[in-house]
Amino acid sequence: MRVSGLIRLVAFVFALVAMWLFLRNYISFNRNTIRLPRWLELVPKETLVLKTKCGLSKPCPANFFAFKISSGAANVVGPSMCFENEIIMSPVRNNVGRGLNVALVNGTTGQVLRKGSFDMYSGDPKHLVEFLAEIPDSTLVLVASYDDPGTKMNEEIRKLFFNLGSSYAKELGFRDSWVFLGAKDLKNKSPFEQFLKNNPETNKYEGWPELLELEGCVPRKVY
Ligand SMILES: *[C@@H]1O[C@H](CO)[C@@H](O)[C@H](O)[C@H]1NC(C)=O
C-alpha cells in the first residue's frame, strides 16, 4: 500500500507539473495568436498606399501602358520620360540632351527598344532622320523637347513626325516646347501631344515658353 501510495503521489505531482507546463504554453500561444492579427493589420494599410504607375492621377485600365513625358524647362532642367513606371530618359539617368529626345517602345510588350538624343541647334539632323526612318511597325514613339528643338528642323523630319501622328511638328521652331507620343502605323492624329510656341509676349521664362507635361494611358497593341 505504501509503495503504491507513493507512486500515486508521484503520478499526481507529475500530472500537476505537466498540466502547469501545458497551460503556460497554451496561454502564451494564445497571447501570440492575439498579437498576430494586430501585427497583420499593418499589411492592408500598407497595400492601400499603392502608387499609380508613373505617378498618374488614376491608374490605367488593363491592356494600357501608363506614360508621362515632361519637356525640358528653358535650357536649365532636362526633360524626362516615364513608361510603365520606368524612368527611361531623364537628367538623373544622364541620357537626355538639348534638342529632341526620342524613345522607341514595342507597342505590344512595352519593351524599350531604342533611345536617342538629337542636338537640333548645332547637330547634324541626318542622325534624327536615320533614327526615325528605321522605326519598326507597331512601335510607340515618345518625344520631349529641351531648349531648342527647331533650328536644324527640316521638311523631311517634319514629314516623319507627321506620319507618326503629330499635328505640331510642321510648325516646330526655335525654342518651342513640345511633348508627343505617336506610333509607327497610326492612321489618325495622335491625341497625345502638347505644343507651346516660343513667344516673348507669353513666355514663362526669359526666352523660353513654359515646360509641358503629358501623361496618359496608351492602348497596348494586341493582335
Ligand atoms: C515586339 O514584341 C513582339 C512580341 O514579343 C514581337 O513579336 C515583335 O517582333 C516586337 N517588335 C519589335 C520591333 O521589337
The ligand as a Gaussian input file, in Angstrom:
#p B3LYP/6-31G(d) Opt

LIG

0 1
 C        7.544000      43.462000     -80.276000
 O        7.167000      42.386000     -79.490000
 C        6.506000      41.338000     -80.192000
 C        6.066000      40.295000     -79.187000
 O        7.132000      39.805000     -78.450000
 C        7.444000      40.777000     -81.262000
 O        6.775000      39.763000     -81.985000
 C        7.883000      41.894000     -82.176000
 O        8.833000      41.417000     -83.086000
 C        8.493000      43.036000     -81.366000
 N        8.787000      44.130000     -82.262000
 C        9.929000      44.771000     -82.218000
 C       10.088000      45.837000     -83.211000
 O       10.798000      44.524000     -81.398000

